[in-house]
Amino acid sequence: MQTAAPEQRKVTRPRADALRNRERIVTAAREMFVEHGPDVPLDDVARRAGVGNATVYRNFPDRDALVREVVCSVMDRTARAAELALAESGDAFEALERFVHVSVDERISALCPMVSSTFDQYHPDLVAARERVERLVAEVMDRAKAAGQLRADVGVGDVMIVAAQLSRPPAGTGCLSADRFVHRHLQLFLDGLRAPAPSELPGTPVTMEDLRRPCD
C-alpha cells in the first residue's frame, strides 16, 4: 500500500508591481523622515510615493514598522557600497571612503536618532542590520590598518560619529546649502585618517560600545 506523497505547498511570491510599490513607499518615507522627522503623516508618505493609503498600511501595519524598514534599508545600502568597493579594488581604505560618503548620501545622521526616540531599538531586524554594518566597518578598518593605510589610533566609533556630525548642517544654515560642502569636508576628515598619523590623538580609540554607554 503506497503512502500518498505530502502535498507541496505553493509559495506565494509578491508580484513585481507590489515590490515596486513597497520600494517607492520606503524611498518616499526616507525622504520625508529626513525633511520633516518621524512624525510626518503616513498619508503624506503615500501621496509622495504615488500609492493609496491602503497600500502603505498593507505593507507596513504601523509607523514603527515603516521607520524600522527605512533605517534597515539605509544601513543595508551603505554596507553593500563598502562591500562592492572592497570587491572591485581590494583596497580597504577605498572601501572605508565609499562607506562614509554613501552614509552621508543616505542621511544616516538624520535617520538613526529616530530609532532610539520612536520605538524598540533592539528589534531583531534592526539589531541584525546594525551588527552587519559595524562588523563590516570594523573588518575594513582592520584590513586598512594591517596594510599601513589607516592610522592605528582610531576606532569604528570615531568614524561613525564624525561622519554623522559632519553631515549635519550648521545652525542657521539650510540643508541644501550645506549639502554642497559635505563631501569636501568628509574627504578632509578621511585624509586625516591616513597613516602615518601626523599627530597623536588625545584619549583612546572610540568604540560603538562607548557611544552606547549612557552619559554620566
N, C-alpha and C positions, 0 to 999 in steps of 0.2 A: 504494500500500500504506500503510495507516494505521498510525501508531505508537500503541501502547497507551498510554493516559494513565497517569502514575505513580499507584500505589496510595496513597490518602490514609491516613496512619497515624492511628489513633484515639488521642486524647489522654485519658488516664485521669485523671479528677479525683477527689480524695479525697471520700468520702461525707461528708454533713453530720455524721453521728454520729462519724466518725473525726476531723473537725476539732474537734468539741466535746470529744472525749477529749483531744486534743492541748492545747487551751486549758486544760482542767482540770488536766492534768499540769503545765503551765507555772505556773499560778496556785498550785497546791499547793507546787511546788518553791520558788517565790519566798517564800512564807510560811515554809516550813521552813528555807530557807537563812538568812533573816533571824533566825529564832528560834534555830537550832542551828549555823549555819555550813555550809560547802560539803560537809562530810564526812557529813552526815545519810544514813542508809541509803536507797537508792532504793526498797527495799521499803516504807519508811515513807511516801515520797512517793506511791507507788502507792496505799497504803491511804487516805491523806488525799484523793487525787483520786478515789477510788472506782472505780479500774480495776485490772485484773490486772497482775502484773509483766511479762508478755509484751507488754502494750500499751505500757508505758513503754519497753522495750528496742526495740520495733518502731519507735517514733518517735525515740528517742534511743539510739544504739548504745552510748554510754558517758557517764560523768559529765560529761566536758568538754563534750560536745555539749549536754547539758541546761543546765549552768551558762551556757554561751555564749548559748543561746536565751533564758534568763531575763533576762540582762543586756541583750541586744539589744532584747527586747520592752519592758523598762522604759525604756530610752533612747528608743525609738520613741514610747511613750505620752507622755513628757514633752515631746518635740519637737512632737507633734501638739497638745498642750494650748496651747503657745505660739503655734503657727500659727493655731489656732482663735480664740484671744483676739485676735490681730492682725487676723484677717479680720472678726471680729464688730464690733470697735470702731475699728480703725485706730490705737489708742493703743499706742505701743511700750512705754511704761513698764508699762502694764497687762499686756501680754504677758509682760514680764520677771517681773512679780509672779506671774502664773499659772504660769510655768515653775518658779520657785523653790518655790512651795507644792506643786505636783504632784510635783516631785522628792523632796521630803521624804515625801509620802504614799506614794511608790513605794519608799522606803527605798534610794535610790541610795547613800547613805553606807555602808550595810551591804553592799550587793551589789558595788559596783565594786572594793573591795580584793581580792575573790576572784579577779578577773581576773589580777592580777599574781602571785598566790600559787598558783594551781592549774593554769594552762595557758597556751598561747601567746597573749599579749595582742595579737599582730599578725595574728591570723586575719582574713582579708578581711571576713567578716561583721561582726566586732567593730569593725574599723577604719572600715568604712563607717557603722555606726551612730554611733560616736563622732564622726566628722567631721561628720555631719549635725547632731548636737546642737551641737557647737562652732561650726559655721558659722551656724546659726540664732541662737544666743545672741549671737554677735558682730554679726550683722546687726541684731538687735533693739536691742542696746546702742548701735550706731552711729546708728540712727534716733532713739533716745531722746535721745542727746547732741545730734544735729542739731536736735531740736525744743526743746532747752533744758530737758528734763525730768531728765536724768541728769548727775551731776557728771562732769567730764572726766577726773578723776584715778583712775579705776578701770578694771580690765580684766576680761576673761572669767574669768581665773584667780581674781581676787578674789571674784567671785560664786560660782564653783563650790566653792572651798574653804570659804568661810564657811557656805554652805548645808549642806555636808557636816558641818562641825564643830557647827553649831547643832542638827542633827538627831540627834546622838548624846547619849544620856543621860549626865549627870554621874556620876562614880564613886560607887558606893554607893547609887544610885537605880535603881529598876526602869524598864524601858522604858515600861510602861503609865502609870506615874505621871508620867514626864517628857513623855509624849505630850500631856498636857493643856496644856502651855505652849509647845510647839514653834512653832505658827503665830503665837502672840503675839510671841515673840522674833524670829521671821523678819520679821514686819512692822516691828518696831523697826529691824532691820537695813536693810530696804528703804527705810524712811523716811529713813534716814541716807544713802542713795544719791541722794536727790533734789537737783536743782540749785535754787538756788545752794548751793554747799558752805559749811557754817558754819565749817569749819576746813581746814587744809592737811594732807594725809596725808603721813607720812614715806615715803621711798622712791619707787619708780615703780610704775605700774600692773602688776599681776601677770598674766602670760600663761600659757596652757596649757603652752607650752614651758618656762617657769620651773618649773612644777610637776613636769614630767617629768625635769628635769635632776637628776642624782644629787647627793646632799648631799656636801659636801667633808668 
